[in-house]
Structures are given as structure tokens and as C-alpha cells.
Amino acid sequence: MSEEVGNTFCTECQLPLELIELVPKVSHASHLQDEQDWFYGLHCDKCKKCPFLMCEKSDLNEFDAFEKGSVQKNLLQMDENNFLIKIDDLLQTSNEGWFIAKNDFERFQSFLLNNAVHTLEEPPDMDKPEEKETLFSLPFQKDQVWLFADQGKVAGFAVLKLKGIESCENDPSLINIMEIVDAIFIRKSSRRKGACREFLTLLFQNFDRVGFSQPISRNLTLLLENFLKDDLNAKYQDSIWIMAPDLKSSDNFWEKRGTLGAKATEFDNNLQFYQDSYS
């Protein structure tokens, strides 16, 4: 559901921005889905931009611990009870590179990247099903969230399901049989910097086996295949697994790679395409 906000306009097309339910509140970032209250955002459907989060005055304390109050310095007041916060301001961080989200606000930053940037501004091309790109659900409360920071802004995220932990909210009996990468996204402005390869290296510094949930996109398949072809990483060919859709079984990626829609011979011909999408 969305509705136009008549006094707030897109800076590019000048049309009224639409009010949409955007992300769970910071204090609810680790709650179960049915227990979450959500913030609204302002979105331009024509320009595919989501520049603002809307916050009621009573919710401003949600951001008290963030960057020593920098958000409060940049508030835009809509009316007596409602304020706008630039989403780019909420993605500020003092970290650089990959790091694990350690608190609710850092998990909240991954929600913003997923719902505002990946879903609304840089969505997968659904007209190309052969690419196997997909939208992501928000992480389960027991999932581990990783963030990628680039030049002072959170620019990417990955969701890791941990071995021996419940996999989802709907089926508490489903336990992860290994660490599983359930989502990974780098925004376009921070690609071609080796972020995903760096993330893979970090994973293998910490875990013996890593699964990837399906569908595995064509670009990610190319990335994994190229990573494992490197002489330095060939030792990991027995360590990457493709999870069955129900996450209860797995197949070795290196052995099954030819059935995933991207072959080794495609890599050289699609290097630019691969770099633009995942490196």
C-alpha cells in the first residue's frame, strides 16, 4: 500500500513522493516478524528512488546512539509530529570493509540496504529469468548479518545462517547443517572493488564448509567458479556447497557447477558483465 505525500516532491521528476512501509524500527530489528513495528519511507516510483525515512517525533530516540546524534542534526520537519531523515545519512559508519553487525542499529542498516536500495532502487531484472537474480527477505533474527562499508557508508550486506542454529521462524525444527550464505548484495556504486571475493576469503578463514542457498544467480556462479579456479583457492573446491531448497541436504558446488547455468568457458566472454555485477 502507498499514498502520495502532497507536500514532498521528488527532486528529479517533481512528482509527489509516495509513502510506503519500508523497514522495521531499530528497536525491533532483532524481533520476530509478527512482533515488529515498521517505519515508513518516501519513494518515487517513476525514478526508482527512496531518499527518505519518515519518523514520528516519539520515535526519534531510536537514533540516539547513532554516530553521536548526527541524524538529529540533519532532520527535515514535515509537520508538527513527523520528520524526514535521509537514508544516506542513516548508512554512515566509521567502519571500512566487511564487519559483523553487532547491534540492532547495524542490522537496521542492512534492512535499509535491502528494502530501500536493493528492492526499490537497484532491483534484479525480472525480465531476464536466466540470470536467476532475486529479491531477498529480511534476515531471520538468529541469522548473522555482515555489512560492507565503503568510504564511510554501508554499501553492502550478506546474511549468514550459522551451523546448528534454527534456520527460520516458520519451522523451528529446521536446523542449519552448515554455515549458509543466504543473501549477498553490493550496491552498484561500490562494485568492482573485490568486495565479494574478500567476503569469501573471510568465510574460509572462519569455517571449513560454506553452503549457498538457492537460487544461485548466474553472476554469483561465475564469481564462485573463478574464485575456485585461482591456484590459491583451489583447496576450497571441496568446501563450497549448494543447498537444496529445503536446506536439508547439499551438493558440492565444484562438481555441480556445469549444471548451474554458467560454465567455465563463459567466464572470459562475460568478464565485464561479471565485474559490473559482483566484484
C-alpha positions, -999 to 999 in steps of 0.1 A, spaced: 0 0 0 12 35 -8 -2 70 -8 11 103 -22 26 128 2 14 161 -14 40 185 1 71 164 -6 83 160 -41 110 140 -60 139 163 -68 143 147 -102 108 144 -117 90 168 -93 62 143 -88 48 138 -52 67 111 -33 47 80 -22 45 69 14 54 32 17 60 8 46 98 4 45 117 -12 73 113 -24 109 121 1 136 157 0 151 144 -13 184 126 -42 166 155 -52 144 160 -85 163 123 -92 169 103 -120 152 85 -107 122 50 -107 138 64 -85 167 79 -58 145 66 -22 141 78 -6 109 90 28 97 76 44 65 97 58 37 91 82 8 95 67 -26 94 79 -62 80 51 -84 89 68 -116 126 75 -107 130 44 -86 144 64 -57 138 60 -20 155 90 -5 138 94 29 128 75 60 98 91 78 99 92 116 74 104 142 87 127 169 81 100 195 105 77 176 135 100 174 151 83 203 155 52 181 186 70 167 201 84 199 231 61 198 239 66 161 271 85 152 268 108 182 235 123 172 244 131 136 209 121 124 192 147 146 214 175 131 200 167 96 163 162 103 138 177 79 105 185 96 73 176 76 48 188 102 45 191 140 48 153 145 67 139 116 103 142 104 123 130 74 157 115 76 179 110 45 186 73 41 221 81 30 227 97 64 215 65 81 240 45 62 270 63 77 296 42 95 331 46 110 339 10 98 356 1 65 354 -32 46 334 -62 59 323 -64 96 297 -83 115 266 -63 127 270 -62 164 238 -43 174 203 -35 163 212 -4 145 238 -21 123 212 -48 115 188 -20 107 213 -6 82 212 -39 64 174 -36 63 177 -2 47 201 -15 20 178 -45 13 145 -28 12 153 8 1 183 2 -22 182 -34 -35 144 -38 -37 133 -3 -48 164 14 -64 185 -14 -78 162 -44 -82 171 -75 -102 159 -76 -138 129 -99 -137 127 -98 -175 159 -120 -175 150 -151 -156 181 -169 -169 202 -146 -146 184 -161 -115 186 -128 -97 162 -125 -68 149 -102 -41 158 -110 -5 137 -114 26 149 -97 57 171 -119 79 157 -142 105 165 -130 140 191 -157 145 209 -151 113 243 -134 113 244 -102 93 276 -89 77 280 -53 64 304 -39 38 315 -3 43 330 18 15 342 54 21 322 59 53 289 44 41 274 9 44 273 -2 8 267 -40 10 254 -68 32 255 -106 35 233 -129 55 248 -160 70 229 -188 86 250 -204 113 255 -242 117 234 -258 145 211 -228 147 174 -226 138 171 -217 101 138 -198 100 108 -186 120 82 -208 104 99 -242 111 118 -243 144 128 -279 137 148 -269 107 185 -266 118 213 -254 96 236 -283 87 265 -259 79 271 -222 76 249 -209 47 252 -177 27 215 -168 23 219 -134 7 247 -111 -6 243 -76 -22 267 -48 -31 252 -16 -43 263 -5 -78 284 24 -67 307 1 -47 311 -28 -71 343 -37 -90 363 -34 -58 367 -71 -49 341 -70 -21 326 -104 -27 360 -121 -31 371 -105 1 339 -119 18 346 -154 6 382 -152 19 368 -141 53 344 -170 54 371 -196 47 393 -181 74 365 -190 99 346 -220 85 355 -253 69 324 -257 48 300 -230 35 267 -236 17 248 -212 -6 211 -212 -7 192 -213 -40 187 -198 -64 223 -190 -71 224 -163 -96 245 -166 -128 268 -139 -117 274 -154 -83 280 -188 -100 307 -171 -122 322 -155 -92 325 -187 -72 338 -206 -102 365 -180 -108 374 -179 -71 380 -216 -70 399 -217 -103 426 -195 -87 455 -217 -76 455 -200 -42 419 -210 -36 418 -245 -53 420 -260 -18 384 -248 -12 369 -267 -40 355 -293 -15 343 -265 8 316 -248 -11 281 -264 -12 248 -258 -29 219 -262 -5 187 -280 -15 157 -256 -15 146 -271 19 182 -266 33 182 -302 45 208 -315 20 236 -302 -2 257 -309 -33 293 -299 -39 295 -267 -60 327 -276 -79 312 -309 -90 278 -295 -100 290 -261 -114 282 -272 -150 245 -276 -142 240 -242 -127 236 -222 -159 271 -207 -161 301 -227 -174 338 -220 -170 341 -212 -207 316 -184 -203 338 -165 -179 362 -149 -203 334 -138 -226 314 -123 -197 342 -108 -177 328 -72 -179 293 -83 -171 305 -103 -141 327 -74 -128 298 -49 -131 275 -71 -111 295 -88 -83 331 -78 -79 
